[in-house]
Amino acid sequence: MDHPPNQSPINPLPPVVVALFLVIVGIEAMFALGARGMIGGPEAIGWRIMALQKYAFSGDIFDWMLVNNMWPLEHVIRFVTYMFVHGNFTHAAFAGVMLIALGKMVGEVFSAVSTLAVFLVSGITGAVVFGLVLNNPAPLFGAFPGVYGLIGAFTFLLWTRLGQMGANQARAFSMIGFLIGIQLLFGLLFGGNQDWIADVAGFATGFALSFFLVPGGWRRIVERLRRD
């Protein structure tokens, strides 16, 4: 296939996806360099633990805010900041790779603002559901609820395309079914936390938001409401 002289044969990543990825990688690099004593001095060895204590989402703190109807900013920001702190390099690497892959596919259709909204709102919703459904003192951290929101948006795009082709739209949900199945299997075999609840909530949020955020989506919804 011939390409125009000034056009790259590889589609560039959406800038908003690159920005999110760089934030995750930058924070993880800081933790790694600090743990090796290359920056920050002796106290840098504990940067990851301190960041998890300060920025991870805590169900106990969420319960306290609900009961007392007090919402200090230092704790409210946890609904977002938890997505940028990971337990180790492997955790961050998997989240980053999935963010790049899913963000590219979604960002090529959605606007930058919509792509960012899917990631952030899905992550926030995942944390809220995690805090409401579970009585779990373990913190929630990592980008996966937001990434699963992008999976939800990608599933919406695939679901819409299959519908236009007259194919079985249930096939669009094979990815999320496989991923959740793997998570549950690993949880049964090796034990683990219940983060999958936040992931599923993130996926559902990303899928639902796509009805409004996909180009022309809001206009189609308004037109359908007027017809009804």
BAFI-509722 format. One record per residue: x, y, z of N, C-alpha, C, CB in turn; residue in one letter; residue number from 1. Coordinates in nm, 2 decimals, padded with zeros to 4 digits. Each point is the difference from the previous one (the first is absolute). Glycine has a CB too. Example, Ala and Ser with C-alpha at 12.3 -4.5 7.8 and 13.67 -1.06 7.14 Angstrom:
2
n_c1/n_c2/n_c3/ca_c1/ca_c2/ca_c3/c_c1/c_c2/c_c3/cb_c1/cb_c2/cb_c3/tiro/zadren
01.32/-00.57/00.78/-00.09/00.12/00.00/00.09/00.12/00.00/-00.19/-00.12/00.12/A/1
00.15/00.23/-00.19/00.09/00.11/00.00/-00.08/00.11/00.08/00.12/-00.06/-00.22/S/2
***
This chain:
228
n_c1/n_c2/n_c3/ca_c1/ca_c2/ca_c3/c_c1/c_c2/c_c3/cb_c1/cb_c2/cb_c3/tiro/zadren
00.09/-00.12/00.00/-00.09/00.12/00.00/00.09/00.12/00.00/-00.19/-00.12/00.12/M/1
00.16/00.22/-00.21/00.08/00.12/-00.01/-00.06/00.10/00.10/00.05/-00.04/-00.24/D/2
00.05/00.12/00.30/-00.04/00.10/00.10/00.04/00.13/-00.06/00.02/-00.15/00.20/H/3
-00.09/00.26/-00.17/00.04/00.13/-00.04/00.14/00.03/00.05/-00.24/00.08/00.00/P/4
00.32/00.00/-00.07/00.14/00.03/00.04/00.02/00.04/00.14/00.04/00.06/-00.23/P/5
-00.13/00.02/00.29/00.02/00.05/00.13/-00.07/-00.07/00.11/00.04/00.22/-00.11/N/6
-00.10/-00.33/00.07/-00.09/-00.08/00.10/00.08/-00.12/00.05/-00.21/00.08/-00.11/Q/7
00.21/-00.09/00.24/00.07/-00.12/00.06/-00.09/-00.12/-00.02/00.12/00.14/00.17/S/8
-00.06/-00.26/-00.20/-00.07/-00.12/-00.02/-00.06/-00.05/00.14/00.14/-00.06/-00.20/P/9
-00.09/00.11/00.31/-00.05/-00.04/00.13/-00.08/00.12/00.06/00.20/-00.15/00.03/I/10
-00.32/00.12/00.01/-00.09/00.10/00.05/00.06/00.05/00.14/-00.20/-00.09/-00.12/N/11
00.22/00.22/00.14/00.05/00.04/00.13/-00.10/-00.02/00.11/00.14/00.17/-00.12/P/12
-00.09/-00.18/00.24/-00.09/-00.02/00.12/-00.06/00.13/00.03/00.14/-00.18/00.09/L/13
-00.27/00.18/-00.04/-00.07/00.12/00.04/00.08/00.07/00.11/-00.22/-00.10/-00.07/P/14
00.24/00.23/00.06/00.09/00.07/00.11/-00.05/-00.02/00.14/00.05/00.16/-00.17/P/15
-00.19/-00.17/00.19/-00.05/-00.02/00.13/00.04/-00.13/00.06/-00.19/00.15/-00.05/V/16
00.20/-00.25/-00.03/00.04/-00.14/00.04/00.15/00.00/00.03/-00.18/-00.10/-00.14/V/17
00.26/00.17/00.06/00.14/00.01/00.03/00.02/00.07/00.13/00.05/00.01/-00.25/V/18
-00.12/00.10/00.28/00.01/00.08/00.12/-00.03/-00.09/00.12/-00.06/00.21/-00.12/A/19
-00.05/-00.29/00.12/-00.03/-00.09/00.11/00.11/-00.10/00.02/-00.25/00.04/-00.05/L/20
00.30/-00.10/-00.06/00.10/-00.10/00.01/00.13/00.06/00.06/-00.10/-00.11/-00.20/F/21
00.13/00.23/00.16/00.13/00.06/00.05/-00.02/00.03/00.15/00.05/00.10/-00.22/L/22
-00.16/-00.06/00.27/-00.02/00.02/00.14/00.02/-00.13/00.08/-00.17/00.19/-00.05/V/23
00.11/-00.30/00.00/00.01/-00.13/00.07/00.15/-00.04/00.00/-00.23/-00.06/-00.07/I/24
00.29/00.07/-00.05/00.14/-00.04/-00.01/00.10/00.09/00.08/-00.05/-00.09/-00.23/V/25
00.02/00.22/00.23/00.08/00.09/00.07/00.00/-00.03/00.15/-00.04/00.17/-00.18/G/26
-00.08/-00.19/00.23/-00.01/-00.03/00.15/00.07/-00.13/00.03/-00.22/00.13/00.01/I/27
00.20/-00.23/-00.09/00.06/-00.13/00.02/00.15/00.01/-00.01/-00.20/-00.12/-00.09/E/28
00.25/00.20/00.00/00.15/00.02/-00.01/00.05/00.07/00.12/-00.02/00.01/-00.25/A/29
-00.05/00.08/00.31/00.04/00.07/00.12/00.01/-00.10/00.11/-00.11/00.22/-00.08/M/30
00.01/-00.30/00.10/00.01/-00.10/00.10/00.12/-00.10/-00.01/-00.26/00.02/00.02/F/31
00.28/-00.06/-00.15/00.11/-00.10/-00.03/00.13/00.07/00.03/-00.14/-00.11/-00.17/A/32
00.16/00.23/00.13/00.13/00.07/00.02/00.02/00.03/00.15/-00.01/00.10/-00.23/L/33
-00.10/-00.07/00.30/00.01/00.03/00.14/00.04/-00.13/00.08/-00.17/00.19/-00.03/G/34
00.10/-00.30/-00.01/00.03/-00.12/00.07/00.14/-00.05/-00.01/-00.23/-00.06/-00.04/A/35
00.30/00.10/-00.07/00.14/-00.04/-00.03/00.10/00.11/00.05/-00.08/-00.13/-00.20/R/36
00.02/00.23/00.27/00.09/00.10/00.06/00.06/00.10/-00.10/00.05/-00.16/00.17/G/37
-00.11/00.16/-00.29/00.06/00.09/-00.11/-00.05/00.14/00.01/00.02/-00.20/-00.14/M/38
-00.14/00.22/00.20/-00.05/00.13/00.03/-00.07/00.01/00.13/-00.03/00.03/-00.25/I/39
00.02/00.09/00.31/-00.08/00.02/00.12/00.06/-00.04/00.13/-00.18/-00.04/-00.15/G/40
00.30/-00.02/00.15/00.06/-00.03/00.13/-00.06/-00.13/00.07/00.05/00.24/00.02/G/41
-00.02/-00.26/00.10/-00.04/-00.12/00.07/-00.15/-00.02/00.01/00.21/00.01/00.13/P/42
-00.28/00.11/-00.11/-00.15/-00.01/00.02/-00.07/-00.04/-00.13/00.02/00.17/00.18/E/43
00.05/-00.16/-00.30/-00.07/-00.03/-00.12/-00.03/-00.15/-00.01/00.12/00.19/-00.11/A/44
-00.06/-00.27/00.19/-00.02/-00.15/00.00/-00.15/-00.02/00.03/00.24/-00.05/00.07/I/45
-00.30/00.13/00.02/-00.14/-00.02/00.04/-00.10/00.09/-00.08/00.09/-00.06/00.22/G/46
-00.05/00.11/-00.33/-00.09/00.09/-00.08/-00.13/-00.07/-00.04/00.20/00.13/-00.08/W/47
-00.18/-00.26/00.03/-00.12/-00.07/-00.05/-00.10/-00.02/00.12/00.14/-00.11/-00.18/R/48
-00.09/00.07/00.29/-00.09/-00.03/00.12/-00.07/00.13/00.04/00.15/-00.19/00.07/I/49
-00.07/00.30/-00.06/-00.06/00.13/00.04/-00.10/00.04/-00.11/00.21/00.06/00.12/M/50
-00.19/-00.08/-00.24/-00.09/00.04/-00.11/-00.13/-00.08/00.01/00.19/00.07/-00.15/A/51
-00.18/-00.20/00.18/-00.12/-00.08/00.02/-00.08/00.04/00.12/00.12/-00.19/-00.11/L/52
-00.05/00.23/00.21/-00.07/00.04/00.12/-00.08/00.13/-00.02/00.17/-00.11/00.14/Q/53
-00.11/00.20/-00.22/-00.05/00.13/-00.02/-00.10/00.01/-00.12/00.21/00.09/00.10/K/54
-00.19/-00.17/-00.20/-00.07/00.02/-00.13/-00.09/-00.12/-00.04/00.18/00.15/-00.07/Y/55
-00.16/-00.27/00.13/-00.09/-00.11/-00.04/-00.14/00.02/00.05/00.20/-00.15/00.01/A/56
-00.29/00.09/-00.07/-00.14/00.01/00.05/-00.02/-00.09/00.11/-00.08/00.06/-00.23/F/57
00.02/-00.01/00.34/-00.03/-00.07/00.12/-00.15/-00.01/00.03/00.22/00.07/00.09/S/58
-00.27/-00.20/-00.09/-00.14/-00.02/00.03/-00.04/00.05/00.14/00.00/-00.19/-00.15/G/59
00.10/00.18/00.25/-00.03/00.04/00.13/-00.01/00.15/00.01/00.12/-00.19/00.09/D/60
-00.04/00.26/-00.16/-00.01/00.15/-00.01/-00.12/00.04/-00.07/00.25/00.02/00.01/I/61
-00.29/-00.09/-00.11/-00.12/00.03/-00.08/-00.12/-00.01/00.10/00.10/-00.08/-00.22/F/62
-00.11/-00.03/00.29/-00.11/-00.02/00.10/00.00/00.11/00.10/00.02/-00.25/-00.03/D/63
00.09/00.29/00.08/00.01/00.11/00.09/-00.06/00.13/-00.06/00.20/-00.10/00.11/W/64
-00.16/00.13/-00.23/-00.06/00.12/-00.07/-00.15/-00.01/-00.02/00.22/00.03/-00.11/M/65
-00.27/-00.15/00.08/-00.14/-00.01/-00.02/-00.08/00.02/00.13/00.05/-00.16/-00.19/L/66
00.00/00.09/00.30/-00.06/00.01/00.13/-00.01/00.14/00.05/00.07/-00.24/00.05/V/67
00.05/00.31/-00.06/00.01/00.13/00.06/-00.04/00.12/-00.10/00.18/-00.10/00.15/N/68
-00.20/00.06/-00.27/-00.03/00.10/-00.11/00.11/00.11/00.00/-00.25/-00.05/00.02/N/69
00.37/00.00/-00.01/00.12/00.09/-00.01/00.08/-00.05/-00.12/00.00/00.05/00.26/M/70
00.05/00.05/-00.34/00.07/-00.04/-00.12/00.13/00.08/-00.02/-00.22/-00.06/-00.11/W/71
00.31/00.04/00.20/00.13/00.08/-00.01/00.07/-00.04/-00.13/00.02/00.01/00.24/P/72
00.04/00.10/-00.30/00.06/-00.02/-00.14/00.11/-00.10/00.01/-00.05/00.24/-00.05/L/73
00.12/-00.25/00.16/00.11/-00.10/00.00/-00.04/-00.14/-00.02/00.12/00.16/00.15/E/74
-00.25/-00.19/-00.12/-00.05/-00.13/-00.01/-00.09/-00.01/-00.13/00.00/-00.03/00.25/H/75
-00.06/00.13/-00.29/-00.09/00.00/-00.12/00.09/-00.03/-00.12/-00.16/00.16/00.10/V/76
00.28/-00.10/-00.10/00.09/-00.02/-00.12/00.04/-00.15/-00.02/00.09/00.24/00.03/I/77
-00.11/-00.32/00.08/00.04/-00.14/-00.01/-00.08/-00.07/-00.11/00.06/00.00/00.24/R/78
-00.18/00.05/-00.27/-00.09/-00.06/-00.11/00.07/00.00/-00.13/-00.20/00.07/00.13/F/79
00.29/00.03/-00.15/00.08/00.01/-00.13/00.14/-00.05/00.02/-00.15/00.19/-00.07/V/80
00.22/-00.14/00.18/00.14/-00.03/00.01/00.03/-00.15/00.02/00.02/00.22/00.10/T/81
-00.11/-00.30/-00.05/00.03/-00.14/00.01/00.04/-00.07/-00.13/-00.16/00.00/00.20/Y/82
00.11/00.06/-00.31/00.02/-00.07/-00.13/00.15/00.02/-00.05/-00.24/00.04/-00.05/M/83
00.31/00.05/00.12/00.14/00.03/-00.05/00.10/-00.05/00.09/-00.09/00.20/-00.11/F/84
00.05/-00.28/00.21/00.10/-00.06/00.09/-00.02/-00.15/-00.01/00.00/00.20/00.16/V/85
00.11/-00.28/-00.17/-00.01/-00.14/-00.02/00.09/-00.07/00.10/-00.04/00.03/-00.24/H/86
00.01/-00.16/00.26/00.06/-00.08/00.10/00.15/-00.04/-00.03/-00.22/-00.08/00.06/G/87
00.25/00.07/-00.19/00.14/-00.03/-00.04/00.01/00.03/-00.15/00.02/-00.18/00.18/N/88
00.10/00.15/-00.23/00.03/00.03/-00.14/-00.09/-00.08/-00.10/00.23/00.06/00.07/F/89
-00.25/-00.19/-00.04/-00.08/-00.09/-00.08/-00.14/00.05/-00.01/00.14/-00.19/00.05/T/90
-00.20/00.23/00.07/-00.14/00.05/00.00/-00.01/00.13/-00.09/-00.02/-00.09/00.24/H/91
00.12/00.18/-00.23/-00.01/00.12/-00.08/00.02/-00.03/-00.15/00.09/00.13/00.20/A/92
00.00/-00.23/-00.23/00.03/-00.03/-00.13/-00.12/-00.05/-00.08/00.24/-00.05/00.07/A/93
-00.31/-00.05/00.00/-00.12/-00.06/-00.06/-00.11/00.11/-00.02/00.05/-00.22/00.11/F/94
-00.07/00.31/-00.01/-00.10/00.10/-00.02/00.04/00.10/-00.11/-00.05/-00.02/00.25/A/95
00.18/00.05/-00.26/00.05/00.09/-00.10/-00.02/-00.05/-00.14/00.16/00.09/00.16/G/96
-00.13/-00.22/-00.18/-00.01/-00.07/-00.13/-00.15/00.00/-00.04/00.21/-00.14/00.04/V/97
-00.30/00.10/00.05/-00.14/00.00/-00.03/-00.06/00.14/-00.03/-00.02/-00.21/00.14/M/98
00.07/00.31/-00.07/-00.04/00.13/-00.02/00.04/00.05/-00.14/00.02/00.05/00.24/L/99
00.10/-00.08/-00.28/00.04/00.03/-00.14/-00.08/-00.07/-00.10/00.23/00.04/00.08/I/100
-00.25/-00.17/-00.07/-00.07/-00.07/-00.10/-00.15/00.04/-00.01/00.15/-00.19/00.05/A/101
-00.22/00.19/00.06/-00.14/00.04/00.00/-00.02/00.15/-00.02/-00.05/-00.19/00.15/L/102
00.14/00.27/-00.10/-00.01/00.14/-00.02/00.01/00.04/-00.14/00.09/00.04/00.23/G/103
00.00/-00.11/-00.30/00.02/00.03/-00.15/-00.13/-00.03/-00.08/00.25/-00.05/00.03/K/104
-00.31/-00.06/00.00/-00.12/-00.04/-00.08/-00.12/00.09/00.04/00.09/-00.24/-00.01/M/105
-00.10/00.28/00.13/-00.11/00.08/00.04/00.03/00.15/-00.04/-00.05/-00.15/00.19/V/106
00.17/00.19/-00.17/00.04/00.14/-00.04/00.00/00.03/-00.14/00.13/00.00/00.20/G/107
-00.13/-00.10/-00.29/-00.01/00.03/-00.14/-00.14/00.03/-00.05/00.19/-00.15/-00.03/E/108
-00.29/00.12/00.12/-00.14/00.03/-00.03/-00.05/00.11/00.09/-00.04/-00.24/-00.07/V/109
00.07/00.23/00.20/-00.05/00.10/00.09/00.09/00.12/00.00/-00.10/-00.18/00.15/F/110
00.05/00.30/-00.11/00.08/00.12/00.02/00.10/-00.02/00.12/-00.18/00.14/-00.10/S/111
00.28/-00.06/00.11/00.09/-00.01/00.11/-00.07/00.02/00.13/00.18/00.09/-00.14/A/112
-00.27/00.01/00.15/-00.08/00.02/00.12/-00.08/-00.12/00.04/-00.01/00.25/-00.05/V/113
-00.06/-00.31/-00.05/-00.08/-00.11/00.03/00.08/-00.12/00.04/-00.16/00.08/-00.17/S/114
00.28/-00.10/00.11/00.08/-00.11/00.04/00.05/00.01/00.14/00.08/-00.02/-00.23/T/115
-00.04/00.14/00.27/00.04/00.03/00.14/-00.12/-00.02/00.09/00.18/00.17/-00.08/L/116
-00.30/-00.12/00.04/-00.11/-00.02/00.09/-00.04/-00.14/00.02/-00.08/00.21/-00.09/A/117
00.09/-00.30/-00.01/-00.02/-00.14/00.02/00.09/-00.06/00.10/-00.08/-00.02/-00.23/V/118
00.21/00.06/00.22/00.10/-00.06/00.09/-00.02/00.05/00.15/00.16/-00.01/-00.19/F/119
-00.18/00.14/00.20/-00.02/00.05/00.14/-00.13/-00.03/00.06/00.15/00.18/-00.07/L/120
-00.26/-00.16/00.00/-00.13/-00.03/00.06/-00.02/-00.15/00.03/-00.09/00.20/-00.13/V/121
00.15/-00.28/00.04/-00.01/-00.15/00.03/00.08/-00.03/00.12/-00.03/-00.05/-00.24/S/122
00.15/00.11/00.26/00.08/-00.03/00.12/-00.07/00.05/00.12/00.20/00.02/-00.14/G/123
-00.26/00.10/00.14/-00.07/00.05/00.12/-00.12/-00.09/00.03/00.07/00.24/-00.06/I/124
-00.14/-00.28/-00.04/-00.12/-00.08/00.03/00.05/-00.14/00.06/-00.13/00.11/-00.19/T/125
00.24/-00.16/00.13/00.05/-00.13/00.05/00.03/00.01/00.15/00.09/-00.05/-00.22/G/126
-00.03/00.17/00.26/00.04/00.02/00.14/-00.13/00.01/00.09/00.21/00.11/-00.07/A/127
-00.31/-00.04/00.02/-00.12/00.02/00.08/-00.07/-00.14/00.02/-00.03/00.24/-00.10/V/128
00.02/-00.32/-00.01/-00.06/-00.13/00.01/00.08/-00.09/00.09/-00.10/00.03/-00.23/V/129
00.23/-00.02/00.22/00.08/-00.08/00.09/-00.02/00.03/00.14/00.17/-00.01/-00.18/F/130
-00.18/00.14/00.21/-00.02/00.04/00.14/-00.14/-00.03/00.05/00.16/00.18/-00.04/G/131
-00.26/-00.17/-00.04/-00.14/-00.03/00.04/-00.03/-00.14/00.01/-00.07/00.21/-00.11/L/132
00.12/-00.30/00.02/-00.04/-00.14/00.00/00.08/-00.08/00.11/-00.05/00.02/-00.25/V/133
00.18/00.02/00.27/00.08/-00.08/00.08/00.03/00.07/00.14/00.11/-00.10/-00.21/L/134
-00.09/00.02/00.31/00.05/00.04/00.12/00.14/-00.04/00.02/-00.23/00.00/00.11/N/135
00.32/00.05/-00.20/00.13/-00.05/-00.01/00.10/00.10/00.04/-00.07/-00.15/-00.19/N/136
00.15/00.12/00.29/00.10/00.10/00.04/00.12/00.02/-00.09/-00.07/-00.05/00.23/P/137
00.09/-00.04/-00.32/00.11/00.00/-00.10/-00.02/00.12/-00.09/00.03/-00.25/00.01/A/138
00.07/00.33/-00.04/-00.01/00.11/-00.09/-00.02/-00.04/-00.15/00.14/00.14/00.16/P/139
-00.20/-00.05/-00.24/-00.01/-00.02/-00.14/00.10/00.09/-00.07/-00.24/-00.06/00.02/L/140
00.32/00.00/-00.11/00.10/00.09/-00.07/00.03/-00.07/-00.14/00.10/00.08/00.22/F/141
-00.05/00.01/-00.31/00.03/-00.05/-00.13/-00.10/00.05/-00.10/00.11/-00.20/00.09/G/142
-00.07/00.21/-00.22/-00.08/00.06/-00.11/-00.10/-00.09/-00.06/00.19/00.13/-00.05/A/143
-00.20/-00.26/00.10/-00.09/-00.09/-00.07/-00.15/00.03/-00.01/00.17/-00.16/00.07/F/144
-00.23/00.22/00.04/-00.14/00.04/-00.02/-00.02/00.10/-00.11/-00.03/-00.04/00.24/P/145
00.13/00.14/-00.26/-00.01/00.09/-00.11/00.02/-00.07/-00.13/00.07/00.18/00.15/G/146
00.03/-00.27/-00.16/00.03/-00.08/-00.12/-00.12/-00.08/-00.04/00.24/-00.01/00.06/V/147
-00.31/-00.05/00.04/-00.12/-00.08/-00.03/-00.11/00.09/-00.05/00.06/-00.17/00.18/Y/148
-00.06/00.30/-00.14/-00.09/00.09/-00.07/00.02/00.01/-00.14/-00.02/00.12/00.21/G/149
00.15/-00.11/-00.25/00.04/00.00/-00.14/-00.04/-00.13/-00.07/00.19/00.16/00.05/L/150
-00.18/-00.27/00.02/-00.05/-00.13/-00.06/-00.14/00.01/-00.03/00.18/-00.12/00.12/I/151
-00.26/00.18/-00.02/-00.14/00.02/-00.02/-00.03/00.09/-00.12/-00.03/-00.02/00.24/G/152
00.11/00.12/-00.26/-00.03/00.09/-00.12/00.04/-00.08/-00.13/00.05/00.21/00.14/A/153
00.06/-00.28/-00.14/00.03/-00.08/-00.11/-00.11/-00.11/-00.03/00.25/00.04/00.05/F/154
-00.30/-00.10/00.05/-00.10/-00.10/-00.01/-00.13/00.07/-00.07/00.09/-00.13/00.20/T/155
-00.12/00.25/-00.15/-00.11/00.07/-00.06/00.02/00.02/-00.15/-00.04/00.12/00.21/F/156
00.16/-00.08/-00.25/00.03/00.02/-00.14/-00.01/-00.12/-00.08/00.15/00.18/00.06/L/157
-00.10/-00.29/00.00/-00.01/-00.13/-00.07/-00.15/-00.05/-00.01/00.23/-00.06/00.08/L/158
-00.30/00.08/00.03/-00.14/-00.04/00.01/-00.08/00.08/-00.10/00.02/-00.05/00.24/W/159
00.01/00.18/-00.26/-00.07/00.08/-00.10/00.03/-00.05/-00.14/00.00/00.20/00.15/T/160
00.13/-00.23/-00.18/00.04/-00.05/-00.13/-00.07/-00.13/-00.03/00.22/00.12/00.02/R/161
-00.22/-00.21/00.07/-00.06/-00.13/-00.02/-00.15/00.01/-00.03/00.17/-00.11/00.15/L/162
-00.23/00.21/-00.08/-00.15/00.02/-00.03/-00.02/00.05/-00.14/-00.03/00.05/00.24/G/163
00.12/00.04/-00.29/-00.01/00.06/-00.13/00.02/-00.11/-00.11/00.08/00.22/00.09/Q/164
00.00/-00.32/-00.05/00.03/-00.11/-00.10/-00.11/-00.11/00.01/00.24/00.05/00.02/M/165
-00.33/-00.04/00.08/-00.10/-00.10/00.02/00.06/-00.13/00.06/-00.12/00.09/-00.19/G/166
00.23/-00.08/00.26/00.07/-00.11/00.06/-00.05/-00.01/00.15/00.20/00.02/-00.15/A/167
-00.16/-00.13/00.22/-00.03/-00.02/00.13/00.07/00.10/00.09/-00.04/-00.24/-00.04/N/168
-00.03/00.33/00.10/00.06/00.11/00.08/00.06/-00.05/00.13/-00.16/00.16/-00.10/Q/169
00.12/-00.28/00.15/00.05/-00.05/00.12/00.15/-00.03/-00.01/-00.23/-00.10/00.05/A/170
00.28/00.08/-00.17/00.14/-00.03/-00.02/00.09/00.12/00.05/-00.06/-00.14/-00.20/R/171
00.00/00.26/00.21/00.08/00.12/00.04/00.04/-00.02/00.15/-00.13/00.14/-00.17/A/172
00.06/-00.22/00.24/00.03/-00.01/00.15/00.10/-00.12/00.03/-00.23/00.10/00.04/F/173
00.28/-00.16/-00.14/00.09/-00.11/00.02/00.13/00.04/00.07/-00.09/-00.11/-00.21/S/174
00.14/00.23/00.18/00.12/00.05/00.07/-00.02/00.02/00.15/00.07/00.11/-00.21/M/175
-00.17/-00.04/00.25/-00.03/00.02/00.14/-00.03/-00.13/00.07/-00.08/00.23/-00.05/I/176
00.01/-00.32/-00.02/-00.02/-00.13/00.06/00.12/-00.08/00.03/-00.22/00.00/-00.11/G/177
00.32/00.00/00.01/00.12/-00.07/00.02/00.09/00.07/00.11/-00.01/-00.06/-00.24/F/178
00.01/00.19/00.25/00.09/00.07/00.10/-00.06/-00.03/00.14/00.06/00.17/-00.17/L/179
-00.19/-00.16/00.19/-00.05/-00.02/00.13/00.01/-00.14/00.04/-00.16/00.18/-00.04/I/180
00.14/-00.28/-00.06/00.02/-00.14/00.03/00.14/-00.03/00.05/-00.17/-00.05/-00.17/G/181
00.27/00.11/00.10/00.14/-00.01/00.04/00.03/00.05/00.14/00.07/00.01/-00.23/I/182
-00.13/00.11/00.26/00.02/00.05/00.14/-00.06/-00.09/00.10/-00.01/00.23/-00.10/Q/183
-00.11/-00.28/00.08/-00.07/-00.09/00.10/00.08/-00.12/00.02/-00.22/00.09/-00.06/L/184
00.27/-00.15/-00.05/00.08/-00.12/00.00/00.13/00.02/00.09/-00.10/-00.07/-00.23/L/185
00.17/00.18/00.20/00.12/00.02/00.08/-00.03/00.03/00.14/00.10/00.09/-00.20/F/186
-00.22/-00.03/00.23/-00.04/00.02/00.14/-00.03/-00.13/00.07/-00.09/00.22/-00.07/G/187
00.03/-00.31/00.00/-00.03/-00.13/00.06/00.13/-00.08/00.03/-00.23/00.00/-00.11/L/188
00.32/00.00/00.01/00.12/-00.08/00.01/00.11/00.06/00.09/-00.05/-00.07/-00.23/L/189
00.06/00.20/00.23/00.11/00.06/00.07/-00.04/00.09/00.11/00.13/-00.02/-00.20/F/190
-00.26/00.04/00.21/-00.05/00.10/00.10/00.01/00.14/-00.06/00.06/-00.15/00.19/G/191
-00.12/00.25/-00.12/00.02/00.13/-00.05/-00.11/00.09/00.05/00.11/-00.09/-00.20/G/192
-00.11/00.21/00.16/-00.10/00.10/00.05/-00.12/00.00/-00.09/00.18/00.14/00.10/N/193
-00.27/-00.05/-00.08/-00.13/00.01/-00.08/00.00/00.12/-00.09/-00.12/-00.12/00.19/Q/194
00.24/00.15/-00.24/00.01/00.12/-00.09/-00.09/-00.02/-00.13/00.23/00.04/00.09/D/195
-00.26/-00.16/-00.12/-00.08/-00.03/-00.12/-00.13/00.07/00.00/00.11/-00.22/-00.02/W/196
-00.16/00.25/00.14/-00.13/00.07/00.01/00.01/00.14/-00.05/-00.06/-00.14/00.20/I/197
00.17/00.21/-00.17/00.03/00.13/-00.05/00.02/-00.01/-00.15/00.10/00.07/00.22/A/198
-00.04/-00.17/-00.27/00.03/-00.02/-00.15/-00.13/-00.01/-00.07/00.22/-00.11/00.05/D/199
-00.31/00.02/00.00/-00.13/-00.02/-00.07/-00.08/00.13/00.00/00.00/-00.24/00.07/V/200
00.00/00.31/00.05/-00.07/00.13/00.00/00.06/00.10/-00.10/-00.06/-00.04/00.24/A/201
00.19/00.04/-00.25/00.06/00.09/-00.10/-00.04/-00.04/-00.14/00.19/00.03/00.15/G/202
-00.19/-00.16/-00.18/-00.04/-00.04/-00.13/-00.15/00.04/-00.03/00.16/-00.20/00.01/F/203
-00.25/00.18/00.08/-00.14/00.03/-00.02/-00.01/00.15/-00.02/-00.07/-00.19/00.13/A/204
00.15/00.27/-00.06/-00.01/00.15/-00.01/00.05/00.04/-00.14/00.03/00.02/00.25/T/205
00.08/-00.08/-00.29/00.06/00.04/-00.13/-00.10/-00.03/-00.11/00.23/-00.04/00.08/G/206
-00.29/-00.08/-00.07/-00.10/-00.04/-00.11/-00.12/00.10/00.00/00.07/-00.24/00.03/F/207
-00.12/00.27/00.09/-00.12/00.09/00.01/00.03/00.14/-00.05/-00.08/-00.14/00.19/A/208
00.20/00.19/-00.15/00.04/00.13/-00.04/00.01/00.02/-00.15/00.12/00.02/00.21/L/209
-00.08/-00.13/-00.28/00.02/00.00/-00.14/-00.12/00.04/-00.08/00.17/-00.17/00.03/S/210
-00.29/00.14/00.02/-00.13/00.04/-00.07/00.00/00.15/-00.01/-00.12/-00.20/00.09/F/211
00.18/00.27/00.00/-00.01/00.15/00.00/00.13/00.06/-00.06/-00.15/-00.01/00.20/F/212
00.26/-00.06/-00.18/00.13/00.06/-00.04/00.05/-00.03/-00.14/00.05/-00.01/00.24/L/213
-00.11/-00.10/-00.30/00.04/-00.03/-00.13/-00.04/00.11/-00.10/-00.02/-00.25/00.05/V/214
00.09/00.29/-00.15/-00.04/00.11/-00.09/-00.14/-00.02/-00.05/00.24/00.03/-00.06/P/215
-00.32/00.07/00.08/-00.14/00.00/-00.04/-00.09/-00.08/00.10/00.08/00.02/-00.23/G/216
-00.03/-00.07/00.33/-00.08/-00.08/00.09/-00.11/00.08/00.07/00.20/-00.15/00.03/G/217
-00.16/00.26/00.03/-00.10/00.08/00.07/-00.11/00.05/-00.09/00.18/00.07/00.16/W/218
-00.14/-00.03/-00.29/-00.10/00.04/-00.09/-00.10/-00.11/-00.03/00.16/00.16/-00.10/R/219
-00.11/-00.28/00.08/-00.09/-00.12/-00.03/-00.09/-00.03/00.12/00.17/-00.09/-00.15/R/220
-00.12/00.11/00.27/-00.09/-00.03/00.12/-00.11/00.11/00.01/00.20/-00.10/00.11/I/221
-00.16/00.22/-00.14/-00.11/00.11/00.00/-00.10/-00.02/-00.10/00.17/00.16/00.08/V/222
-00.13/-00.20/-00.20/-00.09/-00.03/-00.11/-00.10/-00.11/00.03/00.17/00.08/-00.16/E/223
-00.11/-00.19/00.23/-00.08/-00.11/00.03/-00.10/00.04/00.11/00.18/-00.16/-00.06/R/224
-00.14/00.24/00.16/-00.09/00.04/00.10/-00.12/00.09/-00.06/00.19/-00.01/00.17/L/225
-00.15/00.09/-00.27/-00.11/00.08/-00.06/-00.10/-00.08/-00.07/00.17/00.18/-00.02/R/226
-00.12/-00.29/-00.05/-00.09/-00.09/-00.07/-00.09/-00.07/00.09/00.17/-00.03/-00.18/R/227
-00.12/-00.01/00.30/-00.08/-00.07/00.10/-00.10/00.09/00.07/00.19/-00.16/00.03/D/228
***
